[in-house]
């Protein structure tokens, strides 16, 4: 577990320095995996219709609801490694 946590923390730093900004769908997947790994399942009410960005983030996070934090960490690490290409 500690090895995965180290890889996850490294990937989180590398995600900030990607050579090319990912598209919005990829950014939402990164956000969802990160939040699932660090916070757990999404909770609270979905943002209102005036907050389009908040809704997109909430919906992306809700899609990975039930994923263990280890699986979310691994998915995040895999996605960042793929983006580094």
PDB file with SEQRES, HELIX, SHEET and CRYST1 records, atoms N, CA, C and O in Angstrom:
SEQRES   1 A   85  UNK UNK UNK UNK UNK UNK UNK UNK UNK UNK UNK UNK UNK          
SEQRES   2 A   85  UNK UNK UNK UNK UNK UNK UNK UNK UNK UNK UNK UNK UNK          
SEQRES   3 A   85  UNK UNK UNK UNK UNK UNK UNK UNK UNK UNK UNK UNK UNK          
SEQRES   4 A   85  UNK UNK UNK UNK UNK UNK UNK UNK UNK UNK UNK UNK UNK          
SEQRES   5 A   85  UNK UNK UNK UNK UNK UNK UNK UNK UNK UNK UNK UNK UNK          
SEQRES   6 A   85  UNK UNK UNK UNK UNK UNK UNK UNK UNK UNK UNK UNK UNK          
SEQRES   7 A   85  UNK UNK UNK UNK UNK UNK UNK                                  
HELIX    1 AA1 UNK A    2  UNK A   15  1                                  14    
HELIX    2 AA2 UNK A   24  UNK A   38  1                                  15    
HELIX    3 AA3 UNK A   52  UNK A   63  1                                  12    
HELIX    4 AA4 UNK A   69  UNK A   84  1                                  16    
CRYST1    1.000    1.000    1.000  90.00  90.00  90.00 P 1           1          
ATOM      1  N   UNK A   1       0.829  -1.202   0.000  1.00  0.00           N  
ATOM      2  CA  UNK A   1       0.000   0.000   0.000  1.00  0.00           C  
ATOM      3  C   UNK A   1       0.864   1.252   0.000  1.00  0.00           C  
ATOM      4  O   UNK A   1       0.576   2.196  -0.736  1.00  0.00           O  
ATOM      5  N   UNK A   2       1.915   1.279   0.809  1.00  0.00           N  
ATOM      6  CA  UNK A   2       2.742   2.483   0.886  1.00  0.00           C  
ATOM      7  C   UNK A   2       3.433   2.760  -0.444  1.00  0.00           C  
ATOM      8  O   UNK A   2       3.640   3.919  -0.802  1.00  0.00           O  
ATOM      9  N   UNK A   3       3.796   1.700  -1.188  1.00  0.00           N  
ATOM     10  CA  UNK A   3       4.409   1.884  -2.499  1.00  0.00           C  
ATOM     11  C   UNK A   3       3.416   2.540  -3.461  1.00  0.00           C  
ATOM     12  O   UNK A   3       3.785   3.440  -4.216  1.00  0.00           O  
ATOM     13  N   UNK A   4       2.173   2.098  -3.437  1.00  0.00           N  
ATOM     14  CA  UNK A   4       1.136   2.685  -4.287  1.00  0.00           C  
ATOM     15  C   UNK A   4       0.886   4.133  -3.892  1.00  0.00           C  
ATOM     16  O   UNK A   4       0.713   4.996  -4.753  1.00  0.00           O  
ATOM     17  N   UNK A   5       0.867   4.399  -2.589  1.00  0.00           N  
ATOM     18  CA  UNK A   5       0.661   5.775  -2.120  1.00  0.00           C  
ATOM     19  C   UNK A   5       1.795   6.678  -2.599  1.00  0.00           C  
ATOM     20  O   UNK A   5       1.551   7.824  -2.977  1.00  0.00           O  
ATOM     21  N   UNK A   6       3.014   6.184  -2.589  1.00  0.00           N  
ATOM     22  CA  UNK A   6       4.157   6.948  -3.085  1.00  0.00           C  
ATOM     23  C   UNK A   6       4.011   7.220  -4.575  1.00  0.00           C  
ATOM     24  O   UNK A   6       4.240   8.340  -5.031  1.00  0.00           O  
ATOM     25  N   UNK A   7       3.629   6.193  -5.335  1.00  0.00           N  
ATOM     26  CA  UNK A   7       3.415   6.361  -6.778  1.00  0.00           C  
ATOM     27  C   UNK A   7       2.297   7.375  -7.036  1.00  0.00           C  
ATOM     28  O   UNK A   7       2.394   8.203  -7.942  1.00  0.00           O  
ATOM     29  N   UNK A   8       1.242   7.299  -6.232  1.00  0.00           N  
ATOM     30  CA  UNK A   8       0.107   8.209  -6.376  1.00  0.00           C  
ATOM     31  C   UNK A   8       0.539   9.654  -6.125  1.00  0.00           C  
ATOM     32  O   UNK A   8       0.202  10.550  -6.899  1.00  0.00           O  
ATOM     33  N   UNK A   9       1.275   9.874  -5.052  1.00  0.00           N  
ATOM     34  CA  UNK A   9       1.735  11.228  -4.726  1.00  0.00           C  
ATOM     35  C   UNK A   9       2.659  11.772  -5.815  1.00  0.00           C  
ATOM     36  O   UNK A   9       2.590  12.950  -6.165  1.00  0.00           O  
ATOM     37  N   UNK A  10       3.522  10.908  -6.346  1.00  0.00           N  
ATOM     38  CA  UNK A  10       4.417  11.313  -7.434  1.00  0.00           C  
ATOM     39  C   UNK A  10       3.599  11.653  -8.681  1.00  0.00           C  
ATOM     40  O   UNK A  10       3.871  12.649  -9.352  1.00  0.00           O  
ATOM     41  N   UNK A  11       2.601  10.827  -8.989  1.00  0.00           N  
ATOM     42  CA  UNK A  11       1.756  11.069 -10.163  1.00  0.00           C  
ATOM     43  C   UNK A  11       0.983  12.380 -10.019  1.00  0.00           C  
ATOM     44  O   UNK A  11       0.788  13.098 -11.000  1.00  0.00           O  
ATOM     45  N   UNK A  12       0.544  12.690  -8.796  1.00  0.00           N  
ATOM     46  CA  UNK A  12      -0.185  13.938  -8.560  1.00  0.00           C  
ATOM     47  C   UNK A  12       0.710  15.142  -8.859  1.00  0.00           C  
ATOM     48  O   UNK A  12       0.244  16.143  -9.402  1.00  0.00           O  
ATOM     49  N   UNK A  13       1.988  15.045  -8.507  1.00  0.00           N  
ATOM     50  CA  UNK A  13       2.932  16.123  -8.811  1.00  0.00           C  
ATOM     51  C   UNK A  13       3.197  16.194 -10.310  1.00  0.00           C  
ATOM     52  O   UNK A  13       3.264  17.280 -10.886  1.00  0.00           O  
ATOM     53  N   UNK A  14       3.347  15.032 -10.935  1.00  0.00           N  
ATOM     54  CA  UNK A  14       3.619  14.995 -12.372  1.00  0.00           C  
ATOM     55  C   UNK A  14       2.431  15.491 -13.186  1.00  0.00           C  
ATOM     56  O   UNK A  14       2.615  16.061 -14.261  1.00  0.00           O  
ATOM     57  N   UNK A  15       1.231  15.284 -12.696  1.00  0.00           N  
ATOM     58  CA  UNK A  15       0.029  15.724 -13.406  1.00  0.00           C  
ATOM     59  C   UNK A  15       0.009  17.249 -13.558  1.00  0.00           C  
ATOM     60  O   UNK A  15      -0.570  17.782 -14.505  1.00  0.00           O  
ATOM     61  N   UNK A  16       0.644  17.936 -12.618  1.00  0.00           N  
ATOM     62  CA  UNK A  16       0.706  19.398 -12.681  1.00  0.00           C  
ATOM     63  C   UNK A  16       1.698  19.885 -13.746  1.00  0.00           C  
ATOM     64  O   UNK A  16       1.662  21.046 -14.151  1.00  0.00           O  
ATOM     65  N   UNK A  17       2.582  18.987 -14.193  1.00  0.00           N  
ATOM     66  CA  UNK A  17       3.655  19.385 -15.110  1.00  0.00           C  
ATOM     67  C   UNK A  17       3.580  18.662 -16.453  1.00  0.00           C  
ATOM     68  O   UNK A  17       4.597  18.508 -17.129  1.00  0.00           O  
ATOM     69  N   UNK A  18       2.401  18.224 -16.840  1.00  0.00           N  
ATOM     70  CA  UNK A  18       2.275  17.512 -18.113  1.00  0.00           C  
ATOM     71  C   UNK A  18       2.661  18.436 -19.263  1.00  0.00           C  
ATOM     72  O   UNK A  18       2.367  19.631 -19.228  1.00  0.00           O  
ATOM     73  N   UNK A  19       3.323  17.882 -20.287  1.00  0.00           N  
ATOM     74  CA  UNK A  19       3.769  18.719 -21.398  1.00  0.00           C  
ATOM     75  C   UNK A  19       2.615  19.346 -22.175  1.00  0.00           C  
ATOM     76  O   UNK A  19       2.759  20.424 -22.751  1.00  0.00           O  
ATOM     77  N   UNK A  20       1.471  18.664 -22.187  1.00  0.00           N  
ATOM     78  CA  UNK A  20       0.311  19.164 -22.924  1.00  0.00           C  
ATOM     79  C   UNK A  20      -0.913  19.031 -22.028  1.00  0.00           C  
ATOM     80  O   UNK A  20      -1.109  18.003 -21.380  1.00  0.00           O  
ATOM     81  N   UNK A  21      -1.735  20.075 -21.994  1.00  0.00           N  
ATOM     82  CA  UNK A  21      -2.941  20.032 -21.156  1.00  0.00           C  
ATOM     83  C   UNK A  21      -3.923  19.010 -21.730  1.00  0.00           C  
ATOM     84  O   UNK A  21      -4.260  19.067 -22.912  1.00  0.00           O  
ATOM     85  N   UNK A  22      -4.382  18.074 -20.892  1.00  0.00           N  
ATOM     86  CA  UNK A  22      -5.350  17.070 -21.354  1.00  0.00           C  
ATOM     87  C   UNK A  22      -6.700  17.705 -21.706  1.00  0.00           C  
ATOM     88  O   UNK A  22      -7.004  18.821 -21.285  1.00  0.00           O  
ATOM     89  N   UNK A  23      -7.495  16.977 -22.479  1.00  0.00           N  
ATOM     90  CA  UNK A  23      -8.837  17.463 -22.808  1.00  0.00           C  
ATOM     91  C   UNK A  23      -9.710  17.422 -21.548  1.00  0.00           C  
ATOM     92  O   UNK A  23      -9.333  16.836 -20.533  1.00  0.00           O  
ATOM     93  N   UNK A  24     -10.870  18.048 -21.636  1.00  0.00           N  
ATOM     94  CA  UNK A  24     -11.748  18.171 -20.463  1.00  0.00           C  
ATOM     95  C   UNK A  24     -12.179  16.827 -19.898  1.00  0.00           C  
ATOM     96  O   UNK A  24     -12.225  16.668 -18.678  1.00  0.00           O  
ATOM     97  N   UNK A  25     -12.497  15.850 -20.754  1.00  0.00           N  
ATOM     98  CA  UNK A  25     -12.914  14.535 -20.262  1.00  0.00           C  
ATOM     99  C   UNK A  25     -11.808  13.878 -19.444  1.00  0.00           C  
ATOM    100  O   UNK A  25     -12.066  13.275 -18.402  1.00  0.00           O  
ATOM    101  N   UNK A  26     -10.582  14.004 -19.926  1.00  0.00           N  
ATOM    102  CA  UNK A  26      -9.443  13.426 -19.215  1.00  0.00           C  
ATOM    103  C   UNK A  26      -9.209  14.157 -17.897  1.00  0.00           C  
ATOM    104  O   UNK A  26      -8.922  13.529 -16.878  1.00  0.00           O  
ATOM    105  N   UNK A  27      -9.328  15.466 -17.917  1.00  0.00           N  
ATOM    106  CA  UNK A  27      -9.170  16.245 -16.685  1.00  0.00           C  
ATOM    107  C   UNK A  27     -10.223  15.832 -15.648  1.00  0.00           C  
ATOM    108  O   UNK A  27      -9.928  15.742 -14.457  1.00  0.00           O  
ATOM    109  N   UNK A  28     -11.439  15.585 -16.112  1.00  0.00           N  
ATOM    110  CA  UNK A  28     -12.496  15.154 -15.184  1.00  0.00           C  
ATOM    111  C   UNK A  28     -12.207  13.774 -14.627  1.00  0.00           C  
ATOM    112  O   UNK A  28     -12.479  13.514 -13.455  1.00  0.00           O  
ATOM    113  N   UNK A  29     -11.660  12.881 -15.447  1.00  0.00           N  
ATOM    114  CA  UNK A  29     -11.292  11.551 -14.952  1.00  0.00           C  
ATOM    115  C   UNK A  29     -10.184  11.665 -13.907  1.00  0.00           C  
ATOM    116  O   UNK A  29     -10.237  10.997 -12.874  1.00  0.00           O  
ATOM    117  N   UNK A  30      -9.184  12.505 -14.168  1.00  0.00           N  
ATOM    118  CA  UNK A  30      -8.113  12.723 -13.190  1.00  0.00           C  
ATOM    119  C   UNK A  30      -8.700  13.236 -11.875  1.00  0.00           C  
ATOM    120  O   UNK A  30      -8.353  12.757 -10.796  1.00  0.00           O  
ATOM    121  N   UNK A  31      -9.584  14.209 -11.987  1.00  0.00           N  
ATOM    122  CA  UNK A  31     -10.221  14.784 -10.798  1.00  0.00           C  
ATOM    123  C   UNK A  31     -10.976  13.707 -10.017  1.00  0.00           C  
ATOM    124  O   UNK A  31     -10.835  13.588  -8.800  1.00  0.00           O  
ATOM    125  N   UNK A  32     -11.778  12.926 -10.742  1.00  0.00           N  
ATOM    126  CA  UNK A  32     -12.609  11.904 -10.085  1.00  0.00           C  
ATOM    127  C   UNK A  32     -11.755  10.861  -9.375  1.00  0.00           C  
ATOM    128  O   UNK A  32     -12.034  10.510  -8.229  1.00  0.00           O  
ATOM    129  N   UNK A  33     -10.724  10.366 -10.039  1.00  0.00           N  
ATOM    130  CA  UNK A  33      -9.854   9.361  -9.414  1.00  0.00           C  
ATOM    131  C   UNK A  33      -9.136   9.952  -8.204  1.00  0.00           C  
ATOM    132  O   UNK A  33      -9.003   9.292  -7.173  1.00  0.00           O  
ATOM    133  N   UNK A  34      -8.674  11.195  -8.329  1.00  0.00           N  
ATOM    134  CA  UNK A  34      -7.960  11.834  -7.224  1.00  0.00           C  
ATOM    135  C   UNK A  34      -8.886  11.981  -6.009  1.00  0.00           C  
ATOM    136  O   UNK A  34      -8.517  11.626  -4.890  1.00  0.00           O  
ATOM    137  N   UNK A  35     -10.087  12.508  -6.247  1.00  0.00           N  
ATOM    138  CA  UNK A  35     -11.023  12.712  -5.145  1.00  0.00           C  
ATOM    139  C   UNK A  35     -11.446  11.379  -4.522  1.00  0.00           C  
ATOM    140  O   UNK A  35     -11.562  11.274  -3.301  1.00  0.00           O  
ATOM    141  N   UNK A  36     -11.675  10.364  -5.356  1.00  0.00           N  
ATOM    142  CA  UNK A  36     -12.078   9.054  -4.843  1.00  0.00           C  
ATOM    143  C   UNK A  36     -10.956   8.464  -3.989  1.00  0.00           C  
ATOM    144  O   UNK A  36     -11.212   7.855  -2.950  1.00  0.00           O  
ATOM    145  N   UNK A  37      -9.718   8.649  -4.431  1.00  0.00           N  
ATOM    146  CA  UNK A  37      -8.570   8.104  -3.699  1.00  0.00           C  
ATOM    147  C   UNK A  37      -8.323   8.840  -2.388  1.00  0.00           C  
ATOM    148  O   UNK A  37      -7.918   8.226  -1.401  1.00  0.00           O  
ATOM    149  N   UNK A  38      -8.562  10.144  -2.368  1.00  0.00           N  
ATOM    150  CA  UNK A  38      -8.216  10.929  -1.187  1.00  0.00           C  
ATOM    151  C   UNK A  38      -9.385  11.189  -0.244  1.00  0.00           C  
ATOM    152  O   UNK A  38      -9.177  11.362   0.957  1.00  0.00           O  
ATOM    153  N   UNK A  39     -10.615  11.220  -0.767  1.00  0.00           N  
ATOM    154  CA  UNK A  39     -11.781  11.556   0.051  1.00  0.00           C  
ATOM    155  C   UNK A  39     -12.726  10.365   0.204  1.00  0.00           C  
ATOM    156  O   UNK A  39     -13.303  10.155   1.271  1.00  0.00           O  
ATOM    157  N   UNK A  40     -12.878   9.593  -0.865  1.00  0.00           N  
ATOM    158  CA  UNK A  40     -13.844   8.489  -0.857  1.00  0.00           C  
ATOM    159  C   UNK A  40     -15.027   8.829  -1.735  1.00  0.00           C  
ATOM    160  O   UNK A  40     -14.925   9.675  -2.623  1.00  0.00           O  
ATOM    161  N   UNK A  41     -16.143   8.179  -1.493  1.00  0.00           N  
ATOM    162  CA  UNK A  41     -17.332   8.391  -2.317  1.00  0.00           C  
ATOM    163  C   UNK A  41     -17.825   9.831  -2.237  1.00  0.00           C  
ATOM    164  O   UNK A  41     -17.747  10.488  -1.198  1.00  0.00           O  
ATOM    165  N   UNK A  42     -18.334  10.292  -3.374  1.00  0.00           N  
ATOM    166  CA  UNK A  42     -18.917  11.627  -3.446  1.00  0.00           C  
ATOM    167  C   UNK A  42     -20.096  11.709  -2.477  1.00  0.00           C  
ATOM    168  O   UNK A  42     -20.827  10.737  -2.291  1.00  0.00           O  
ATOM    169  N   UNK A  43     -20.269  12.865  -1.872  1.00  0.00           N  
ATOM    170  CA  UNK A  43     -21.389  13.058  -0.957  1.00  0.00           C  
ATOM    171  C   UNK A  43     -21.927  14.466  -1.144  1.00  0.00           C  
ATOM    172  O   UNK A  43     -21.317  15.291  -1.824  1.00  0.00           O  
ATOM    173  N   UNK A  44     -23.052  14.727  -0.544  1.00  0.00           N  
ATOM    174  CA  UNK A  44     -23.653  16.047  -0.663  1.00  0.00           C  
ATOM    175  C   UNK A  44     -24.526  16.147  -1.904  1.00  0.00           C  
ATOM    176  O   UNK A  44     -24.654  15.197  -2.676  1.00  0.00           O  
ATOM    177  N   UNK A  45     -25.119  17.314  -2.073  1.00  0.00           N  
ATOM    178  CA  UNK A  45     -26.015  17.532  -3.189  1.00  0.00           C  
ATOM    179  C   UNK A  45     -25.238  17.936  -4.437  1.00  0.00           C  
ATOM    180  O   UNK A  45     -24.188  18.573  -4.359  1.00  0.00           O  
ATOM    181  N   UNK A  46     -25.773  17.554  -5.574  1.00  0.00           N  
ATOM    182  CA  UNK A  46     -25.187  17.950  -6.859  1.00  0.00           C  
ATOM    183  C   UNK A  46     -25.365  19.464  -7.012  1.00  0.00           C  
ATOM    184  O   UNK A  46     -26.431  19.993  -6.695  1.00  0.00           O  
ATOM    185  N   UNK A  47     -24.327  20.167  -7.496  1.00  0.00           N  
ATOM    186  CA  UNK A  47     -24.443  21.618  -7.679  1.00  0.00           C  
ATOM    187  C   UNK A  47     -25.606  21.981  -8.612  1.00  0.00           C  
ATOM    188  O   UNK A  47     -26.019  21.178  -9.449  1.00  0.00           O  
ATOM    189  N   UNK A  48     -26.113  23.177  -8.456  1.00  0.00           N  
ATOM    190  CA  UNK A  48     -27.233  23.655  -9.260  1.00  0.00           C  
ATOM    191  C   UNK A  48     -26.872  23.878 -10.724  1.00  0.00           C  
ATOM    192  O   UNK A  48     -25.700  23.827 -11.097  1.00  0.00           O  
ATOM    193  N   UNK A  49     -27.879  24.123 -11.543  1.00  0.00           N  
ATOM    194  CA  UNK A  49     -27.673  24.219 -12.987  1.00  0.00           C  
ATOM    195  C   UNK A  49     -26.820  25.405 -13.395  1.00  0.00           C  
ATOM    196  O   UNK A  49     -26.303  25.426 -14.512  1.00  0.00           O  
ATOM    197  N   UNK A  50     -26.660  26.375 -12.543  1.00  0.00           N  
ATOM    198  CA  UNK A  50     -25.815  27.532 -12.868  1.00  0.00           C  
ATOM    199  C   UNK A  50     -24.324  27.203 -12.729  1.00  0.00           C  
ATOM    200  O   UNK A  50     -23.480  27.914 -13.273  1.00  0.00           O  
ATOM    201  N   UNK A  51     -24.006  26.150 -12.018  1.00  0.00           N  
ATOM    202  CA  UNK A  51     -22.608  25.750 -11.796  1.00  0.00           C  
ATOM    203  C   UNK A  51     -22.276  24.556 -12.692  1.00  0.00           C  
ATOM    204  O   UNK A  51     -22.249  23.413 -12.235  1.00  0.00           O  
ATOM    205  N   UNK A  52     -22.025  24.835 -13.965  1.00  0.00           N  
ATOM    206  CA  UNK A  52     -21.775  23.770 -14.937  1.00  0.00           C  
ATOM    207  C   UNK A  52     -20.488  22.998 -14.619  1.00  0.00           C  
ATOM    208  O   UNK A  52     -20.450  21.773 -14.740  1.00  0.00           O  
ATOM    209  N   UNK A  53     -19.458  23.704 -14.221  1.00  0.00           N  
ATOM    210  CA  UNK A  53     -18.190  23.049 -13.900  1.00  0.00           C  
ATOM    211  C   UNK A  53     -18.370  22.162 -12.671  1.00  0.00           C  
ATOM    212  O   UNK A  53     -17.904  21.023 -12.650  1.00  0.00           O  
ATOM    213  N   UNK A  54     -19.038  22.680 -11.663  1.00  0.00           N  
ATOM    214  CA  UNK A  54     -19.296  21.905 -10.453  1.00  0.00           C  
ATOM    215  C   UNK A  54     -20.106  20.650 -10.747  1.00  0.00           C  
ATOM    216  O   UNK A  54     -19.843  19.588 -10.182  1.00  0.00           O  
ATOM    217  N   UNK A  55     -21.087  20.772 -11.628  1.00  0.00           N  
ATOM    218  CA  UNK A  55     -21.891  19.615 -12.013  1.00  0.00           C  
ATOM    219  C   UNK A  55     -21.037  18.568 -12.714  1.00  0.00           C  
ATOM    220  O   UNK A  55     -21.147  17.376 -12.423  1.00  0.00           O  
ATOM    221  N   UNK A  56     -20.190  19.008 -13.632  1.00  0.00           N  
ATOM    222  CA  UNK A  56     -19.335  18.075 -14.376  1.00  0.00           C  
ATOM    223  C   UNK A  56     -18.393  17.341 -13.422  1.00  0.00           C  
ATOM    224  O   UNK A  56     -18.204  16.130 -13.541  1.00  0.00           O  
ATOM    225  N   UNK A  57     -17.805  18.072 -12.479  1.00  0.00           N  
ATOM    226  CA  UNK A  57     -16.911  17.447 -11.506  1.00  0.00           C  
ATOM    227  C   UNK A  57     -17.671  16.463 -10.623  1.00  0.00           C  
ATOM    228  O   UNK A  57     -17.200  15.353 -10.376  1.00  0.00           O  
ATOM    229  N   UNK A  58     -18.835  16.866 -10.151  1.00  0.00           N  
ATOM    230  CA  UNK A  58     -19.657  16.003  -9.300  1.00  0.00           C  
ATOM    231  C   UNK A  58     -20.024  14.726 -10.054  1.00  0.00           C  
ATOM    232  O   UNK A  58     -19.902  13.625  -9.517  1.00  0.00           O  
ATOM    233  N   UNK A  59     -20.472  14.878 -11.300  1.00  0.00           N  
ATOM    234  CA  UNK A  59     -20.890  13.725 -12.100  1.00  0.00           C  
ATOM    235  C   UNK A  59     -19.721  12.773 -12.369  1.00  0.00           C  
ATOM    236  O   UNK A  59     -19.885  11.554 -12.311  1.00  0.00           O  
ATOM    237  N   UNK A  60     -18.548  13.328 -12.662  1.00  0.00           N  
ATOM    238  CA  UNK A  60     -17.367  12.490 -12.913  1.00  0.00           C  
ATOM    239  C   UNK A  60     -17.003  11.704 -11.657  1.00  0.00           C  
ATOM    240  O   UNK A  60     -16.700  10.512 -11.725  1.00  0.00           O  
ATOM    241  N   UNK A  61     -17.037  12.374 -10.524  1.00  0.00           N  
ATOM    242  CA  UNK A  61     -16.706  11.720  -9.254  1.00  0.00           C  
ATOM    243  C   UNK A  61     -17.749  10.659  -8.923  1.00  0.00           C  
ATOM    244  O   UNK A  61     -17.405   9.583  -8.435  1.00  0.00           O  
ATOM    245  N   UNK A  62     -19.025  10.954  -9.187  1.00  0.00           N  
ATOM    246  CA  UNK A  62     -20.107  10.004  -8.895  1.00  0.00           C  
ATOM    247  C   UNK A  62     -19.962   8.728  -9.728  1.00  0.00           C  
ATOM    248  O   UNK A  62     -20.380   7.655  -9.294  1.00  0.00           O  
ATOM    249  N   UNK A  63     -19.371   8.840 -10.924  1.00  0.00           N  
ATOM    250  CA  UNK A  63     -19.187   7.660 -11.786  1.00  0.00           C  
ATOM    251  C   UNK A  63     -18.253   6.627 -11.172  1.00  0.00           C  
ATOM    252  O   UNK A  63     -18.367   5.438 -11.471  1.00  0.00           O  
ATOM    253  N   UNK A  64     -17.332   7.061 -10.318  1.00  0.00           N  
ATOM    254  CA  UNK A  64     -16.381   6.122  -9.709  1.00  0.00           C  
ATOM    255  C   UNK A  64     -16.766   5.771  -8.268  1.00  0.00           C  
ATOM    256  O   UNK A  64     -15.975   5.188  -7.527  1.00  0.00           O  
ATOM    257  N   UNK A  65     -17.983   6.133  -7.888  1.00  0.00           N  
ATOM    258  CA  UNK A  65     -18.468   5.832  -6.537  1.00  0.00           C  
ATOM    259  C   UNK A  65     -18.386   4.327  -6.288  1.00  0.00           C  
ATOM    260  O   UNK A  65     -18.748   3.524  -7.148  1.00  0.00           O  
ATOM    261  N   UNK A  66     -17.911   3.963  -5.117  1.00  0.00           N  
ATOM    262  CA  UNK A  66     -17.785   2.553  -4.766  1.00  0.00           C  
ATOM    263  C   UNK A  66     -16.421   1.971  -5.072  1.00  0.00           C  
ATOM    264  O   UNK A  66     -16.114   0.859  -4.642  1.00  0.00           O  
ATOM    265  N   UNK A  67     -15.598   2.703  -5.807  1.00  0.00           N  
ATOM    266  CA  UNK A  67     -14.243   2.255  -6.112  1.00  0.00           C  
ATOM    267  C   UNK A  67     -13.388   2.400  -4.856  1.00  0.00           C  
ATOM    268  O   UNK A  67     -13.449   3.425  -4.178  1.00  0.00           O  
ATOM    269  N   UNK A  68     -12.596   1.384  -4.547  1.00  0.00           N  
ATOM    270  CA  UNK A  68     -11.734   1.480  -3.368  1.00  0.00           C  
ATOM    271  C   UNK A  68     -10.681   2.559  -3.593  1.00  0.00           C  
ATOM    272  O   UNK A  68     -10.368   2.906  -4.732  1.00  0.00           O  
ATOM    273  N   UNK A  69     -10.140   3.086  -2.499  1.00  0.00           N  
ATOM    274  CA  UNK A  69      -9.133   4.128  -2.684  1.00  0.00           C  
ATOM    275  C   UNK A  69      -7.876   3.577  -3.357  1.00  0.00           C  
ATOM    276  O   UNK A  69      -7.204   4.300  -4.092  1.00  0.00           O  
ATOM    277  N   UNK A  70      -7.550   2.302  -3.115  1.00  0.00           N  
ATOM    278  CA  UNK A  70      -6.388   1.701  -3.784  1.00  0.00           C  
ATOM    279  C   UNK A  70      -6.609   1.616  -5.296  1.00  0.00           C  
ATOM    280  O   UNK A  70      -5.714   1.939  -6.077  1.00  0.00           O  
ATOM    281  N   UNK A  71      -7.810   1.180  -5.706  1.00  0.00           N  
ATOM    282  CA  UNK A  71      -8.115   1.074  -7.129  1.00  0.00           C  
ATOM    283  C   UNK A  71      -8.129   2.459  -7.781  1.00  0.00           C  
ATOM    284  O   UNK A  71      -7.673   2.621  -8.913  1.00  0.00           O  
ATOM    285  N   UNK A  72      -8.649   3.450  -7.067  1.00  0.00           N  
ATOM    286  CA  UNK A  72      -8.681   4.817  -7.599  1.00  0.00           C  
ATOM    287  C   UNK A  72      -7.263   5.364  -7.731  1.00  0.00           C  
ATOM    288  O   UNK A  72      -6.945   6.029  -8.717  1.00  0.00           O  
ATOM    289  N   UNK A  73      -6.405   5.089  -6.743  1.00  0.00           N  
ATOM    290  CA  UNK A  73      -5.007   5.517  -6.826  1.00  0.00           C  
ATOM    291  C   UNK A  73      -4.326   4.895  -8.047  1.00  0.00           C  
ATOM    292  O   UNK A  73      -3.633   5.575  -8.803  1.00  0.00           O  
ATOM    293  N   UNK A  74      -4.537   3.596  -8.221  1.00  0.00           N  
ATOM    294  CA  UNK A  74      -3.906   2.898  -9.344  1.00  0.00           C  
ATOM    295  C   UNK A  74      -4.416   3.446 -10.676  1.00  0.00           C  
ATOM    296  O   UNK A  74      -3.627   3.629 -11.603  1.00  0.00           O  
ATOM    297  N   UNK A  75      -5.697   3.708 -10.787  1.00  0.00           N  
ATOM    298  CA  UNK A  75      -6.263   4.269 -12.022  1.00  0.00           C  
ATOM    299  C   UNK A  75      -5.679   5.650 -12.295  1.00  0.00           C  
ATOM    300  O   UNK A  75      -5.383   5.986 -13.442  1.00  0.00           O  
ATOM    301  N   UNK A  76      -5.513   6.447 -11.246  1.00  0.00           N  
ATOM    302  CA  UNK A  76      -4.939   7.782 -11.382  1.00  0.00           C  
ATOM    303  C   UNK A  76      -3.491   7.682 -11.870  1.00  0.00           C  
ATOM    304  O   UNK A  76      -3.099   8.376 -12.808  1.00  0.00           O  
ATOM    305  N   UNK A  77      -2.706   6.821 -11.234  1.00  0.00           N  
ATOM    306  CA  UNK A  77      -1.299   6.632 -11.619  1.00  0.00           C  
ATOM    307  C   UNK A  77      -1.214   6.168 -13.071  1.00  0.00           C  
ATOM    308  O   UNK A  77      -0.406   6.687 -13.841  1.00  0.00           O  
ATOM    309  N   UNK A  78      -2.040   5.199 -13.449  1.00  0.00           N  
ATOM    310  CA  UNK A  78      -2.033   4.683 -14.818  1.00  0.00           C  
ATOM    311  C   UNK A  78      -2.380   5.775 -15.830  1.00  0.00           C  
ATOM    312  O   UNK A  78      -1.752   5.867 -16.884  1.00  0.00           O  
ATOM    313  N   UNK A  79      -3.373   6.596 -15.513  1.00  0.00           N  
ATOM    314  CA  UNK A  79      -3.792   7.658 -16.420  1.00  0.00           C  
ATOM    315  C   UNK A  79      -2.700   8.708 -16.572  1.00  0.00           C  
ATOM    316  O   UNK A  79      -2.431   9.157 -17.686  1.00  0.00           O  
ATOM    317  N   UNK A  80      -2.072   9.103 -15.478  1.00  0.00           N  
ATOM    318  CA  UNK A  80      -0.990  10.103 -15.556  1.00  0.00           C  
ATOM    319  C   UNK A  80       0.181   9.531 -16.376  1.00  0.00           C  
ATOM    320  O   UNK A  80       0.752  10.232 -17.210  1.00  0.00           O  
ATOM    321  N   UNK A  81       0.531   8.273 -16.140  1.00  0.00           N  
ATOM    322  CA  UNK A  81       1.619   7.658 -16.908  1.00  0.00           C  
ATOM    323  C   UNK A  81       1.289   7.614 -18.394  1.00  0.00           C  
ATOM    324  O   UNK A  81       2.164   7.816 -19.237  1.00  0.00           O  
ATOM    325  N   UNK A  82       0.043   7.354 -18.708  1.00  0.00           N  
ATOM    326  CA  UNK A  82      -0.404   7.320 -20.106  1.00  0.00           C  
ATOM    327  C   UNK A  82      -0.286   8.729 -20.725  1.00  0.00           C  
ATOM    328  O   UNK A  82       0.119   8.866 -21.880  1.00  0.00           O  
ATOM    329  N   UNK A  83      -0.634   9.753 -19.969  1.00  0.00           N  
ATOM    330  CA  UNK A  83      -0.580  11.127 -20.463  1.00  0.00           C  
ATOM    331  C   UNK A  83       0.855  11.608 -20.661  1.00  0.00           C  
ATOM    332  O   UNK A  83       1.137  12.417 -21.544  1.00  0.00           O  
ATOM    333  N   UNK A  84       1.753  11.097 -19.824  1.00  0.00           N  
ATOM    334  CA  UNK A  84       3.168  11.476 -19.973  1.00  0.00           C  
ATOM    335  C   UNK A  84       3.739  10.900 -21.267  1.00  0.00           C  
ATOM    336  O   UNK A  84       4.664  11.451 -21.864  1.00  0.00           O  
ATOM    337  N   UNK A  85       3.152   9.765 -21.683  1.00  0.00           N  
ATOM    338  CA  UNK A  85       3.494   9.086 -22.918  1.00  0.00           C  
ATOM    339  C   UNK A  85       4.915   8.886 -23.126  1.00  0.00           C  
ATOM    340  O   UNK A  85       5.317   8.321 -24.143  1.00  0.00           O  
TER     341      UNK A  85                                                      
END                                                                             
